[in-house]
Amino acid sequence: MNKILFYGMTGEKMCFQHILLNALDLADSGIEVKIIFEGASVKLVSLFESEKNQLYTKAKNQGLIAGVCLACSKVLGVYEKNVESGLTLLDNMNGHAGMKRYIQDGYHVVSM
């Protein structure tokens, strides 16, 4: 079975929308998918939450979102809002969300 990790780095909403679209499409096809909010993308969590973004909500409800970078959330001033989202804050790579565990588990990483 294929496994894909979308490692979102950009804070651009439209770009991240495509991560969500692809993740949902692949998951609907039976492919194991995870999404990590890293870098500037951590600022999008509160935006998606406040606007009740349908793609984000569907991915969250399906358990596709592995989590959000803890360090970037703090540095970019969205830590509290990201805690409120209920998503897991990831810090396994010097405070950031690492991808090593996923690579070791057979995931192909797509970073956008």
Backbone as CSV, one residue per row, in Angstrom:
resi,resn,N_x,N_y,N_z,CA_x,CA_y,CA_z,C_x,C_y,C_z
1,MET,0.847,-1.192,0.000,0.000,0.000,0.000,0.887,1.249,0.000
2,ASN,0.489,2.230,-0.761,1.204,3.499,-0.796,0.877,4.329,0.431
3,LYS,1.875,5.084,0.880,1.698,6.003,2.000,2.288,7.341,1.589
4,ILE,1.536,8.419,1.831,1.979,9.747,1.455,1.904,10.664,2.667
5,LEU,2.980,11.425,2.891,2.993,12.477,3.896,3.076,13.808,3.168
6,PHE,2.068,14.646,3.358,2.125,16.014,2.843,2.701,16.884,3.943
7,TYR,3.854,17.455,3.664,4.596,18.283,4.619,4.439,19.725,4.153
8,GLY,3.397,20.381,4.667,3.062,21.727,4.212,3.945,22.783,4.837
9,MET,4.603,23.565,4.018,5.496,24.619,4.501,4.977,26.025,4.209
10,THR,4.218,26.179,3.156,3.828,27.510,2.723,2.650,28.046,3.534
11,GLY,2.640,29.339,3.741,1.537,29.992,4.426,0.485,30.498,3.460
12,GLU,0.631,30.142,2.194,-0.320,30.581,1.182,-1.529,29.646,1.193
13,LYS,-2.688,30.219,1.443,-3.907,29.420,1.591,-4.193,28.564,0.354
14,MET,-4.109,29.145,-0.820,-4.461,28.405,-2.038,-3.551,27.197,-2.231
15,CYS,-2.287,27.350,-1.931,-1.351,26.225,-2.045,-1.741,25.121,-1.064
16,PHE,-2.063,25.504,0.167,-2.415,24.493,1.149,-3.749,23.844,0.818
17,GLN,-4.639,24.590,0.179,-5.904,24.002,-0.266,-5.625,22.811,-1.188
18,HIS,-4.589,22.937,-2.005,-4.241,21.835,-2.915,-3.657,20.644,-2.164
19,ILE,-2.978,20.890,-1.074,-2.550,19.785,-0.215,-3.783,19.046,0.294
20,LEU,-4.753,19.794,0.792,-5.972,19.192,1.324,-6.741,18.438,0.246
21,LEU,-6.871,19.046,-0.933,-7.571,18.388,-2.042,-6.910,17.063,-2.409
22,ASN,-5.593,17.089,-2.560,-4.871,15.874,-2.937,-4.923,14.826,-1.826
23,ALA,-4.776,15.258,-0.590,-4.811,14.316,0.528,-6.158,13.614,0.603
24,LEU,-7.227,14.369,0.460,-8.565,13.780,0.513,-8.810,12.851,-0.666
25,ASP,-8.365,13.259,-1.848,-8.537,12.437,-3.045,-7.779,11.115,-2.905
26,LEU,-6.557,11.178,-2.445,-5.758,9.962,-2.268,-6.348,9.066,-1.183
27,ALA,-6.776,9.667,-0.085,-7.366,8.888,1.003,-8.641,8.192,0.532
28,ASP,-9.425,8.887,-0.291,-10.647,8.278,-0.832,-10.332,7.089,-1.734
29,SER,-9.103,7.054,-2.259,-8.665,5.948,-3.121,-8.019,4.818,-2.332
30,GLY,-8.007,4.938,-1.015,-7.451,3.890,-0.174,-5.985,4.038,0.156
31,ILE,-5.390,5.166,-0.219,-3.976,5.407,0.084,-3.881,6.026,1.476
32,GLU,-2.921,5.563,2.257,-2.716,6.100,3.595,-2.054,7.476,3.474
33,VAL,-2.683,8.495,4.069,-2.233,9.877,3.921,-2.150,10.549,5.281
34,LYS,-1.109,11.357,5.462,-0.976,12.215,6.634,-0.562,13.598,6.166
35,ILE,-0.939,14.606,6.948,-0.614,15.998,6.661,0.044,16.601,7.893
36,ILE,1.145,17.323,7.672,1.797,18.072,8.745,1.839,19.542,8.355
37,PHE,1.403,20.403,9.287,1.544,21.853,9.139,2.902,22.231,9.725
38,GLU,3.810,22.726,8.901,5.161,23.111,9.311,5.450,24.481,8.705
39,GLY,6.454,25.159,9.224,6.826,26.462,8.678,5.657,27.436,8.734
40,ALA,5.550,28.278,7.705,4.523,29.319,7.670,3.101,28.762,7.626
41,SER,2.942,27.501,7.244,1.585,26.936,7.145,0.897,26.853,8.502
42,VAL,1.653,26.904,9.605,1.022,26.815,10.928,0.054,27.973,11.156
43,LYS,0.243,29.078,10.440,-0.658,30.226,10.571,-2.023,29.959,9.942
44,LEU,-2.116,28.952,9.097,-3.373,28.660,8.407,-4.373,27.897,9.267
45,VAL,-3.899,27.217,10.297,-4.799,26.396,11.121,-5.938,27.248,11.684
46,SER,-5.617,28.376,12.314,-6.664,29.203,12.917,-7.567,29.816,11.850
47,LEU,-7.019,30.125,10.685,-7.832,30.635,9.590,-8.826,29.573,9.140
48,PHE,-8.341,28.360,8.903,-9.220,27.264,8.488,-10.277,26.971,9.552
49,GLU,-9.877,27.037,10.817,-10.830,26.803,11.908,-11.908,27.888,11.913
50,SER,-11.501,29.154,11.826,-12.465,30.255,11.933,-13.428,30.311,10.760
51,GLU,-12.945,29.968,9.579,-13.835,29.997,8.413,-14.562,28.674,8.192
52,LYS,-14.299,27.705,9.103,-14.898,26.369,8.983,-14.672,25.801,7.574
53,ASN,-13.430,25.903,7.143,-13.023,25.445,5.815,-13.421,23.979,5.627
54,GLN,-14.184,23.714,4.595,-14.730,22.363,4.393,-13.657,21.314,4.143
55,LEU,-12.660,21.648,3.344,-11.596,20.670,3.058,-10.799,20.353,4.322
56,TYR,-10.422,21.405,5.045,-9.672,21.236,6.299,-10.492,20.408,7.290
57,THR,-11.762,20.763,7.453,-12.618,20.063,8.408,-12.762,18.589,8.041
58,LYS,-12.937,18.309,6.760,-13.058,16.915,6.315,-11.768,16.147,6.597
59,ALA,-10.611,16.758,6.271,-9.319,16.106,6.530,-9.106,15.892,8.026
60,LYS,-9.481,16.872,8.821,-9.338,16.757,10.276,-10.234,15.641,10.805
61,ASN,-11.486,15.615,10.365,-12.429,14.599,10.835,-12.029,13.189,10.408
62,GLN,-11.354,13.071,9.267,-10.904,11.762,8.788,-9.580,11.337,9.433
63,GLY,-8.997,12.183,10.279,-7.745,11.849,10.948,-6.533,11.933,10.050
64,LEU,-6.628,12.722,8.982,-5.502,12.835,8.054,-4.425,13.790,8.547
65,ILE,-4.772,14.682,9.461,-3.804,15.673,9.930,-3.013,15.102,11.095
66,ALA,-1.719,14.874,10.860,-0.844,14.320,11.899,-0.575,15.356,12.984
67,GLY,-0.477,16.621,12.583,-0.245,17.661,13.571,0.357,18.926,13.005
68,VAL,0.770,19.773,13.960,1.254,21.123,13.676,2.582,21.323,14.399
69,CYS,3.515,21.977,13.750,4.823,22.233,14.353,4.698,23.129,15.582
70,LEU,5.213,22.657,16.692,5.188,23.403,17.943,6.069,24.649,17.864
71,ALA,7.316,24.493,17.447,8.249,25.619,17.424,7.768,26.737,16.503
72,CYS,7.325,26.377,15.317,6.856,27.396,14.373,5.593,28.081,14.886
73,SER,4.741,27.331,15.560,3.540,27.923,16.140,3.911,29.006,17.150
74,LYS,4.928,28.723,17.963,5.367,29.710,18.953,6.038,30.906,18.278
75,VAL,6.960,30.646,17.380,7.706,31.724,16.723,6.780,32.637,15.920
76,LEU,5.764,32.047,15.284,4.869,32.822,14.427,3.636,33.339,15.164
77,GLY,3.598,33.176,16.484,2.565,33.789,17.309,1.190,33.156,17.234
78,VAL,1.113,31.881,16.869,-0.195,31.218,16.764,-0.300,29.991,17.676
79,TYR,0.586,29.906,18.631,0.621,28.744,19.516,-0.730,28.500,20.198
80,GLU,-1.272,29.502,20.869,-2.526,29.339,21.610,-3.668,28.936,20.685
81,LYS,-3.744,29.579,19.533,-4.809,29.245,18.582,-4.658,27.814,18.075
82,ASN,-3.428,27.376,17.862,-3.213,26.011,17.384,-3.517,24.985,18.470
83,VAL,-3.254,25.337,19.724,-3.648,24.461,20.834,-5.168,24.320,20.837
84,GLU,-5.871,25.434,20.657,-7.343,25.435,20.659,-7.932,24.573,19.539
85,SER,-7.180,24.375,18.463,-7.679,23.575,17.339,-7.856,22.103,17.701
86,GLY,-7.158,21.673,18.735,-7.214,20.274,19.137,-6.252,19.378,18.367
87,LEU,-5.517,19.958,17.409,-4.531,19.172,16.662,-3.306,18.914,17.533
88,THR,-2.606,17.849,17.253,-1.394,17.508,17.980,-0.281,18.478,17.614
89,LEU,0.421,18.980,18.625,1.585,19.824,18.377,2.808,18.912,18.333
90,LEU,3.530,18.979,17.242,4.656,18.081,16.993,5.974,18.788,17.272
91,ASP,6.871,18.092,17.972,8.156,18.714,18.344,9.301,17.701,18.376
92,ASN,9.178,16.641,17.605,10.128,15.525,17.682,11.461,15.772,16.984
93,MET,11.650,16.952,16.366,12.906,17.265,15.686,13.393,18.642,16.163
94,ASN,14.041,18.652,17.325,14.522,19.907,17.906,13.415,20.944,18.025
95,GLY,12.236,20.513,18.439,11.106,21.411,18.623,10.211,21.533,17.404
96,HIS,10.663,21.022,16.271,9.904,21.085,15.021,9.298,19.721,14.693
97,ALA,8.446,19.707,13.683,7.783,18.480,13.244,8.660,17.762,12.227
98,GLY,9.298,16.706,12.641,10.176,15.959,11.752,9.426,14.986,10.859
99,MET,10.084,14.611,9.776,9.482,13.649,8.848,10.156,12.278,8.907
100,LYS,11.245,12.155,9.663,12.014,10.911,9.705,11.163,9.692,10.044
101,ARG,10.341,9.810,11.043,9.495,8.684,11.476,8.609,8.191,10.332
102,TYR,8.111,9.120,9.538,7.232,8.751,8.424,8.027,8.080,7.298
103,ILE,9.198,8.593,7.029,10.057,7.985,6.005,10.425,6.559,6.427
104,GLN,10.771,6.396,7.700,11.113,5.068,8.203,9.914,4.115,8.147
105,ASP,8.715,4.689,8.172,7.502,3.880,8.120,6.993,3.705,6.690
106,GLY,7.807,4.116,5.683,7.456,3.869,4.298,6.648,4.932,3.595
107,TYR,6.538,6.107,4.190,5.806,7.195,3.552,6.672,7.881,2.499
108,HIS,6.059,8.275,1.399,6.674,9.135,0.404,6.319,10.559,0.834
109,VAL,7.314,11.451,0.918,7.078,12.818,1.399,6.897,13.765,0.224
110,VAL,5.810,14.534,0.289,5.549,15.599,-0.660,5.537,16.887,0.136
111,SER,6.469,17.790,-0.161,6.561,19.052,0.548,6.147,20.189,-0.363
112,MET,5.244,20.985,0.118,4.732,22.109,-0.665,4.716,23.360,0.188
